[in-house]
Amino acid sequence: MMLDPDLASVQEVRNCLQEAAQAQKQLEALSQAEIDSIVRAMCDAGLREAERLAVLAVEETGFGNAADKKVKNEFAARDVYNAMKDLKTVGIIGKDEVNKVWEVAQPVGIVAGIVPSTNPTSTILFKSLIAVKARNAIVFSPHPSAANCSYEAAIVMRRAAELAGAPAGLIHCITKPTLAATNELMRHKLTDLILATGGTQMVKAAYSSGKPAYGVGPGNVPVYVHASADLKQAVRRIIQSKTFDYGTICASEQALVVDQSIKRQLIRELTEQGAHFLDEQEKARVAAIIMVNGGLNPQLVGRSPHKIAEMAGIVIPSSTRVLIAEEAHVGKTHPFSIEKLSPILALYTVADWREGCHRCMELLELGGLGHTLGLHCEDDTVIEAFALEKPASRIVVNTGTTFGGIGATTGILPSMTLGCGSFGNNITSDNIGPKHLLNIKRVAFGIREMSEQPAGEPHATGTASGISREEVMAIIKSVLAEWKA
């Protein structure tokens, strides 16, 4: 008898979790050297397969381009590995000899990995590496539109891990993802923690599952360009960042906010480096396809500027790398002000950095609270003002926000999952890494003695000012009587 697709997918989840539970117990018994050898083999396999997985992702989803997805896969394997290769995740990982406290690492167990369609293979590589580094098993629920390429990426990681000595069944990916399967994965008793990357509703479901969860929020990233900026460098970095994989990384720039005093020079530089500024008619046509049913049009995501122009019915130069529209308003009724996940930018003009602060705040509040903010500026006073006031977990200075946010061109932890803190209703503002998938226990030795009280006497008989306990109680009773009256 053929099972209903939902029932079949739920049973698949249960089977995967059972195997993962057995494998994780075996993995937990391995040494640090054995874990590190397995993780290194997984990194190498990810690098070898980076191009093939990139091509599969583009063919299946239609998002982005293979060359940039290859770079993204390499980042998720090589850069993430290099950042954590020397991290201790087994046994006693730290000793504070002064305060006599030891830290002991223990894995969380089984991780549920929710995978987006925009970065399907790189997210699998990344989450597999950090899960195994922390001695966890992981079961992936891919987006239905990226099920095949996600499965292939998981198989690459699983085979490499097992060939290097990992127990069989440590890494799984659901082959026929359904909403019922994802809910079962997130709520099942064997699942210990959820690592959710995806749309807002999916992240909310993860937080509502009753399980510990790391989720991420949307990134409507504003970028302020101050009068002190090196405009040629700033524009080069912005366009390189915004056009990477056609804007599918959530840390990519969404709106430029520029000082009036340098607007003309900025527009000239943007045009010279491949931007096409939309006239009013073109702007109206593109605006009409950005949103569908109150949200971002999925057919627009990760498409080239020429494909977007074709969809909108406009003609643009063959050299165009990014589309830009001047905008003066922020809100859902102004489509250029939302997160677009494609090579489209809004351009706002402000009088100075104080007005720029206000405009950036509006854009973050529209849909990017807690995520990322970009600055191109050489004035430390202005940089500090933005850093102190803005509700963004990553404030990226003088680099593209795509690369700076994920830690490719900045010193923050390389990651494909970027927390938004309480600003964005997330539990952490960190770039997620293996430490977030560990339980760290403390072994604490006694280093001082409590003072002893004479037998039969109250623990405290008075205060520093000499007031007796009886007098204190009388004062409290008097205050309570007045309050009740």
C-alpha positions in Angstrom: 0.0 0.0 0.0 1.3 3.4 -0.9 1.7 5.8 2.0 0.4 9.3 1.9 3.3 11.7 1.1 3.1 13.4 4.4 3.0 10.1 6.3 5.9 8.7 4.3 8.0 11.9 5.0 7.2 11.7 8.7 8.3 8.1 8.9 11.5 9.0 7.1 12.2 11.6 9.7 11.7 9.1 12.5 14.0 6.6 10.8 16.7 9.2 10.3 16.5 10.3 14.0 16.8 6.7 15.2 19.9 6.2 13.2 21.3 9.6 14.2 20.8 8.9 17.9 22.8 5.7 17.7 25.6 7.3 15.6 25.8 10.3 17.9 26.4 8.2 21.0 29.3 6.5 19.2 30.7 9.8 18.0 30.6 11.2 21.5 33.1 8.6 22.6 35.8 9.7 20.1 38.9 11.8 21.0 39.6 15.3 19.9 42.2 14.1 17.4 39.7 11.7 15.9 37.0 14.4 15.7 39.4 16.8 14.1 40.5 14.2 11.5 36.8 13.6 10.5 36.1 17.3 10.2 39.2 17.9 8.1 38.1 15.1 5.7 34.6 16.7 5.5 36.2 20.1 4.7 38.3 18.5 1.9 35.3 16.8 0.4 33.3 20.0 0.4 36.1 21.8 -1.4 36.4 19.0 -4.0 32.7 19.0 -4.7 32.1 22.8 -4.4 31.7 23.4 -8.2 29.5 20.4 -8.8 27.2 21.3 -5.9 27.0 24.9 -7.1 25.9 23.8 -10.5 23.2 21.5 -9.1 21.9 24.3 -6.8 21.5 26.7 -9.7 19.9 24.1 -12.0 17.4 23.1 -9.4 16.5 26.5 -7.8 17.2 29.0 -10.6 18.7 31.3 -7.9 22.1 32.9 -8.3 24.9 31.8 -10.5 27.2 28.8 -10.3 30.5 30.6 -10.2 29.5 32.5 -7.0 27.8 29.5 -5.4 31.1 27.7 -5.9 32.9 30.4 -3.9 30.1 30.3 -1.3 30.6 26.5 -0.9 34.3 27.0 -0.6 33.8 29.6 2.1 31.4 27.3 4.0 34.0 24.5 3.9 37.5 26.1 4.0 36.9 29.4 5.9 34.6 27.8 8.5 37.0 24.9 9.0 40.0 27.2 9.4 38.2 29.3 12.0 37.4 26.3 14.2 40.1 23.7 13.5 42.0 24.5 16.7 38.9 24.8 18.9 38.7 22.2 21.7 35.3 20.5 21.8 36.1 17.3 23.6 36.6 16.8 27.4 38.1 19.5 29.5 38.3 22.5 27.2 39.5 25.2 29.7 40.9 25.6 33.2 40.8 28.8 35.2 43.6 28.2 37.7 42.9 31.4 39.6 39.2 30.8 40.3 39.6 27.0 40.2 36.9 26.4 37.5 37.2 23.8 34.8 35.1 23.9 31.6 33.9 20.5 30.2 32.4 20.2 26.7 29.5 17.9 26.0 27.5 17.8 22.7 23.8 18.8 22.6 23.0 15.6 20.8 20.9 15.7 17.6 20.6 18.9 15.7 17.7 19.6 13.3 19.1 21.6 10.4 16.6 23.7 8.5 18.0 24.7 5.1 16.9 27.6 2.8 16.5 27.5 -1.0 18.8 30.5 -1.5 21.9 28.9 0.0 21.1 25.2 -0.1 24.4 23.5 -0.5 26.7 25.9 1.4 24.3 25.8 4.4 24.5 22.0 4.4 28.3 22.0 4.3 28.5 24.7 7.0 26.0 23.1 9.4 27.5 19.6 9.0 31.0 20.8 9.8 30.0 22.7 13.0 27.7 19.9 14.2 30.3 17.2 13.9 33.0 19.4 15.3 30.9 19.6 18.5 30.2 15.8 18.3 26.6 16.1 17.3 24.5 14.3 14.7 22.5 16.4 12.3 19.3 15.7 10.3 18.5 18.2 7.6 15.1 19.4 6.3 15.8 21.1 3.0 13.5 23.5 1.2 11.3 21.5 -1.2 12.6 23.5 -4.2 16.2 22.6 -3.3 15.7 19.0 -2.1 18.0 17.3 -4.6 21.0 19.5 -4.3 20.7 19.7 -0.5 20.6 15.9 -0.4 23.7 15.7 -2.6 25.6 18.1 -0.3 24.6 16.0 2.7 25.8 12.8 1.0 29.1 14.4 0.3 29.5 15.3 4.0 28.2 11.9 5.2 30.5 9.8 3.0 33.6 11.9 3.9 32.8 11.6 7.6 32.3 7.9 7.5 35.4 7.2 5.4 37.4 9.2 8.0 36.0 7.1 10.9 32.7 8.6 11.8 29.9 6.2 12.7 27.3 5.5 10.0 24.1 7.5 10.1 25.6 10.6 11.6 24.3 13.0 8.9 20.9 12.7 7.2 18.8 14.7 4.8 15.1 14.2 4.2 14.6 13.1 0.6 11.0 14.2 0.3 10.6 17.3 2.4 7.1 18.3 3.5 5.7 20.7 6.1 4.6 17.7 8.1 8.2 16.2 8.0 9.8 19.5 9.1 7.3 19.8 12.0 8.0 16.2 13.1 11.8 16.8 12.9 11.5 20.0 15.1 9.2 18.5 17.7 10.4 14.9 17.9 11.6 13.7 21.3 15.0 12.7 19.9 15.7 16.2 18.5 17.8 18.2 21.0 18.3 21.5 19.2 17.1 23.3 16.1 19.4 25.3 13.8 17.0 27.2 11.5 17.9 29.2 8.5 15.0 30.2 6.3 12.0 32.4 6.0 10.4 34.3 9.0 7.5 31.8 9.4 9.9 28.8 9.5 12.1 30.5 12.1 8.9 31.3 14.2 7.9 27.6 13.9 11.3 26.6 15.2 11.0 28.9 18.2 7.5 27.6 18.8 8.5 23.9 18.8 9.3 23.6 22.4 12.9 22.8 21.6 16.0 25.0 22.1 16.5 26.8 18.8 18.8 29.2 17.0 17.0 31.1 14.3 17.8 34.1 12.2 15.8 37.1 11.0 15.5 38.8 7.7 18.2 41.3 6.6 17.0 44.6 5.2 20.5 46.0 5.2 21.0 49.7 4.9 24.4 51.1 4.0 25.3 54.7 4.9 27.9 56.4 2.7 29.4 59.4 4.6 31.1 62.4 3.0 34.5 61.1 4.3 34.3 57.8 2.4 36.7 56.8 -0.4 33.9 56.7 -3.0 35.7 54.6 -5.7 36.6 51.9 -3.1 33.2 52.1 -1.5 31.4 51.6 -4.8 33.6 48.8 -5.9 32.9 47.0 -2.6 29.2 47.7 -2.7 28.7 46.4 -6.2 30.9 43.3 -5.7 28.9 42.5 -2.6 25.5 43.2 -3.9 25.9 41.3 -7.1 27.5 38.2 -5.5 25.3 35.3 -6.3 22.7 37.9 -7.4 22.1 39.1 -3.9 20.9 35.8 -2.3 22.9 36.2 1.0 20.7 37.9 3.6 23.6 40.2 4.6 23.7 41.8 1.2 23.1 45.6 0.7 19.4 46.6 0.2 19.6 50.4 0.3 22.3 53.1 0.0 21.9 56.2 2.2 24.2 58.9 1.0 25.1 62.5 2.1 23.7 65.2 -0.2 27.2 66.7 -0.5 28.6 63.6 -2.3 25.5 62.3 -4.1 26.5 63.5 -7.5 30.0 61.9 -7.2 28.5 58.7 -5.9 26.0 58.4 -8.7 28.8 59.0 -11.3 31.0 56.3 -9.7 28.1 53.8 -9.5 27.3 54.4 -13.1 30.9 53.9 -14.2 31.1 50.6 -12.3 28.0 49.0 -13.8 24.9 50.5 -12.1 21.9 51.4 -14.2 19.7 54.1 -12.6 16.0 53.6 -13.4 14.0 56.5 -14.7 10.5 57.0 -13.3 8.8 54.8 -15.9 11.4 52.0 -15.4 11.2 52.4 -11.6 7.4 51.9 -11.7 7.7 48.8 -13.9 10.3 47.2 -11.6 8.4 48.2 -8.5 5.4 46.4 -9.9 7.2 43.0 -9.8 9.1 43.3 -6.5 6.2 42.3 -4.3 3.4 39.7 -4.7 0.6 39.3 -2.2 2.2 41.6 0.3 5.6 39.9 0.2 8.8 39.6 -1.9 8.1 38.0 -5.3 10.0 34.7 -5.2 10.5 34.8 -9.0 12.7 37.8 -8.5 15.1 36.3 -5.9 18.6 35.6 -7.1 17.9 36.6 -10.7 20.3 38.6 -12.9 19.6 42.3 -13.6 18.9 41.4 -17.2 16.3 38.7 -16.2 14.7 41.2 -13.9 14.6 43.8 -16.7 13.0 41.2 -19.0 10.4 40.4 -16.3 9.6 44.1 -15.9 9.5 44.8 -19.6 12.4 47.3 -19.7 15.6 47.5 -21.7 19.0 48.0 -19.9 22.6 48.2 -21.1 24.3 44.8 -21.5 27.0 46.0 -19.1 24.5 46.5 -16.2 25.5 44.8 -12.9 22.9 46.3 -10.6 19.6 48.2 -10.9 19.2 51.4 -8.7 16.2 53.5 -8.0 16.1 56.8 -6.1 13.6 56.6 -3.3 12.4 59.0 -0.6 10.0 56.8 1.4 10.2 53.7 3.6 7.4 51.2 4.0 5.6 48.2 2.5 3.9 50.5 0.0 7.3 51.4 -1.4 8.8 48.1 -2.7 12.3 49.4 -3.2 12.6 49.8 0.6 12.1 46.2 1.4 14.6 43.3 1.4 14.9 42.3 -2.2 17.5 39.4 -2.3 18.4 40.4 -5.9 20.7 42.9 -7.6 18.3 45.8 -6.9 19.2 48.8 -4.7 17.3 51.8 -3.4 19.2 55.1 -3.1 18.2 57.6 -0.3 19.6 61.1 0.0 20.2 62.7 3.4 21.6 66.1 4.7 24.1 64.6 7.1 25.0 61.6 9.2 22.3 62.4 11.8 19.6 62.2 9.2 21.4 59.1 7.8 21.1 57.5 11.2 17.3 58.1 11.2 16.9 56.7 7.7 18.9 53.6 8.5 16.8 53.1 11.6 13.6 53.2 9.5 14.9 50.6 7.1 16.0 48.3 9.8 12.6 48.6 11.5 10.9 47.8 8.3 12.4 44.4 8.1 16.0 44.0 9.2 16.1 44.6 13.0 19.2 43.0 14.6 20.8 41.8 11.3 23.4 44.0 9.6 24.2 47.6 8.8 27.0 48.9 6.5 29.1 52.0 6.8 31.6 53.6 4.3 33.2 56.2 6.4 36.6 57.4 7.6 35.3 59.5 10.6 35.5 57.5 13.8 33.0 59.8 15.6 30.3 59.0 13.0 31.2 55.3 13.1 30.9 55.3 16.9 27.5 57.0 16.8 26.2 54.4 14.4 27.7 51.6 16.5 26.1 52.9 19.8 22.6 53.6 18.4 21.8 51.1 15.7 19.9 47.8 16.5 22.1 45.7 14.2 24.2 42.8 15.4 26.8 43.3 12.7 28.0 46.8 11.9 30.3 46.4 8.9 32.7 49.2 8.1 34.4 49.9 4.8 33.7 46.5 3.2 30.8 44.8 1.4 28.1 43.7 3.9 27.7 40.3 2.2 31.2 39.4 2.8 31.7 41.4 6.0 28.6 40.0 7.7 29.5 36.3 7.1 33.1 36.9 8.2 34.8 36.5 4.9 36.4 40.0 4.9 36.1 40.9 8.6 37.4 39.4 11.8 34.1 38.0 13.0 33.4 34.3 13.0 32.9 32.8 9.5 29.3 31.6 9.4 26.3 31.0 7.2 23.8 31.5 10.0 23.7 35.1 11.4 21.8 35.7 14.7 19.8 38.9 15.1 19.6 39.0 18.9 16.5 40.2 20.8 16.2 43.0 18.2 15.1 40.4 15.7 13.4 38.0 18.2 16.5 35.6 18.1 18.2 34.1 21.1 21.7 35.3 20.1 23.3 38.1 18.1 26.3 35.9 17.3 27.5 34.4 14.0 26.7 30.8 14.8 29.5 28.3 15.2 30.4 25.0 17.0 30.4 26.6 20.4 26.6 27.2 20.1 26.1 23.4 19.6 27.9 22.5 22.9 26.8 22.2 26.5 29.6 23.6 28.6 29.7 22.2 32.1 31.6 23.9 35.0 33.6 22.0 37.6 33.9 24.5 40.4 36.2 23.9 43.4 35.7 25.6 46.7 38.0 28.6 47.0 36.6 30.3 50.2 34.7 29.4 53.3 31.3 30.8 54.5 31.5 32.4 57.9 30.0 30.3 60.6 27.2 31.4 63.0 27.0 30.4 66.6 24.6 27.5 67.1 21.0 28.5 67.8 21.4 32.2 66.8 19.8 33.8 63.8 21.9 34.1 60.6 21.9 37.9 60.9 20.9 39.8 64.0 21.3 43.4 62.9 22.5 45.8 60.2 25.6 47.8 59.7 23.9 50.8 61.3 23.2 48.8 64.5 19.4 48.4 64.1 18.2 45.2 65.6 16.3 42.6 63.7 13.2 43.3 65.9 13.3 47.0 65.0 13.6 46.2 61.3 10.5 43.9 61.5 8.6 46.6 63.3 9.4 49.1 60.5 8.3 46.6 57.8 5.0 46.0 59.6 4.4 49.7 59.9 5.0 50.2 56.1 2.7 47.3 55.2 0.0 48.7 57.5 0.2 52.1 55.8 0.2 50.5 52.3 -2.9 48.4 53.1 -4.7 51.5 54.5 
